[in-house]
Amino acid sequence: MPRTVAPWEVKRETLIRAEDRTDPSFGCKPEERQPEESMKFGVINLDKPAGPSSHEVAAWVKRILKLEHVGHGGTLEA
């Protein structure tokens, strides 16, 4: 039986299909974005623990980060 490789042992690399330029009038590079802008248009990848509902976790994120709108994309259950 083949050995399962742990995630931290997997060799990872970034593949770039093509280099291109973006017109700066359409925004900025992600690393140059202000934190407020990242919070407005960002996504949080959350590994929800067992127990609280998806709705509860979304409410916690909203309260902790002092955001006006928070939602989740479907169920957060495993």
C-alpha positions, 0 to 999 in steps of 0.5 A: 500500500502506498504511503500517504504524504503529509501536507507539509511534505508535499513539494509546492510551486507556483505555476504562472501561465503568462505574465501580463500587465493590469491597467492601474486605473482598475485597482492595485496589486493585492500586496499594495491594498490597504487593510480596509479594502482587503476587509471590504472585498476579502475572503476568510478561509475558516476551518470551523470547529465542530459544535457552533453553527455556520450562522454563529461563526459568521456572527462571531466574525462579523462582531470580532472584525466590526464588519457590517456584512458577513456571510458564508458560502454554503454549509461549513460542516464537515 
